[in-house]
Amino acid sequence: MGEELKVKVFIESRSETFQAADMDTVGHPVCTGTNTTDWESGSLGKGGRIVPQEHMILLDAASRAAEKLGLALEIIDISDLGFFQKRKMKQFAPRVEIGEVILTGLPTSSEIVEKVRSVISARL
């Protein structure tokens, strides 16, 4: 494996926006059951990116595997890709790719390490 190996993790985040509101239209946070920190921080009406739980599990496993293997971790969010690239890649997320080794689903860090080491030892 001549080039530098990286643990590439392909995930797909989604956009989520908080409900836009103000004190005059909704009422006091305590009365309406909204979180008072949302009012104070100004986060209502703002958007953010959410990573699904299964993708977070894979990110954690891949991160630990990269550490055990001494490799760099690269996270690729296919939501940031263009329309045609995203459409092509959507069926492959979540997945882990290390050189020629491609693992789909939710492998554990030890399964990732074992698979990569078996491929490396088979080449030697």
QUIHUPE-V161353 format. One record per pair of residues at least 4 apart in sequence whose C-alpha atoms are under 7 Angstrom apart, sorted by the first residue. I is the first residue (numbers start at 0). J is the second residue. Records with the same first field share a line. If there is no record, write none. Layout:
I->J  J
//
This chain:
4->70  97  98
5->70  71  72  73  97
6->65  70  71  72  73  95  96  97
7->72  73  74  95  96  97
8->58  73  74  75  94  95  96
9->74  75  76  77  92  93  94  95
10->54  75  76  77  92  93
11->50  76  77  78  92
12->48  49  50  51  76  78
13->48  49  50
14->46  47  48  49
15->46  47  48  49
16->44  45  46  47
17->43  44  45  46
18->43  44
19->43  44
20->24  25  43  44
21->25
22->26  27
26->30  31
27->31
28->32  33  34  35
29->33
35->39
36->40
37->41  42  43
38->42  43
50->54  55
51->55
52->56
53->57
54->58  93
55->59
56->60
57->61  105
58->62
59->63
60->64  107  108
61->65  108
62->66  72
63->67  108
64->68  108  109  111  112
65->69  70  71  72
66->70
68->112
77->85  88
78->85
80->84  85
81->85
82->86
83->87
84->88
85->89
88->92
93->103  104
94->102  103  104
95->101  102  103
96->100  101  102
97->101
100->115
106->110  111
107->111
108->112
109->113
110->114
111->115
112->116
113->117
114->118
115->119
116->120
117->121
118->122
119->123
//
